Amino acid sequence: MIVTFRTKEHPDIMMFGDIAIELLKMMGHSGTVPSAILAKDVPAALARLKQAISAHKGVKPAAPPAKKEDDADEPVEPPVDLSHRALPLIELLEAAVAVQADVMWDK
């Protein structure tokens, strides 16, 4: 599943569903898709997300999957940290705060 986040004055962003739901829960939302946050609640959601991301930075990421014999020539890429995955959503929330806009998301 792909989740698309929308608000005025910022391009839509798309994320894989599992990451999007994890970030929504960090914002204090239930993780329901589709849903929305009213403009008056966006600053608090942004603050909770930033705080959760800061706390998450101390957590060691999961190890990359073990190489299979047939993948011996392919490099193993490290997992993308959640703080990097959250950046587009943080930017969208900051834009929503600036123009006092609602934030919506759907599949």
N, C-alpha and C positions, 0 to 999 in steps of 0.2 A: 504494500500500500504506500502511496505517496500522499503526503499532506501538504496543502498549499496554504500559506499564510498571506493575508491581504490587509492593507490599510490604505488610507488616502496618502498621497504625497510620497509613496515609496513603492518601488517595484515589488511585485509578488515574489515570494521565495518558496521553494519546494524542498521538502526533506523526506527521507525515508521515514515511514510511520513509526518504527520503534524508537528512533532518536527523537522525533517530534513529540511523541507521547511522554518520553522521559523528561524532555525540557518543559513540557506543559505542567507536569507534576511538580517539577522544581519551582515553577512559578506559583504554585499553590492551587492549580486547577485540577479538576478530576481526571483530565486526559481524554475527555469525550471528544470525538470527532464525528460530525461538525459541531462547532460551538463558537463562542466569541467572548471577548472581554470588553466591557464598556470603557469609554475614554477615561472616566473618573477613576477606574480601577487599574489602568495600565501602569501608572508610576509605581504602585506597590508591587505589581507582578514583576516589573522590570527589576526592582530592588531585590526581590526574593530570588529571581533567576541569577543575578550577578553574585549574590551572597552564596547561593548553592554552587555555582561554578567555581568560585574562589575556594570553597571548602573541598570541592571535588579535585582540584589541582594537586592536592596532597596525596590522592589515591593513585597507587601504581596501576597503569593500564594493564589489561590482560595481555598475556604473551601471544605473539602471532602463532597461527596454526602451524603445526609441524609440516615439514616438506614431505611430499610423497615421492617415491622413487622416480615416477615419470615426470616430476616437476623439478628435477635436480638442476636444470639449467636456468630456471626462472628465479629472479631475486625475490626474497621475502620482504614485503613492505610492512613497516611498522603500522600499528593501528592508529587511526586519526583520533587525537584527544578530543574529549567532549567539549572542552573550552573552545577549540577551533570550530567544531561543528555548530556551536551556539552563536558564533559571531554574527552571521546574517540575521538571525532572529533578534539578537540584541540591537542591531542597527535598525531593524524594522520597528521594534518597540520604542527606541529612542526617537525615531521619526514620528511615531504616533503620539508620543508625549508632547513633542514640539508643536504639533498642530491640533492637539486635543481630539484625536480621532479614535474610534473603536478599532479593535483588531479582531479579525475573523479568520477562521480556518475551516477547511473541508477536505474531502478526499478528491 
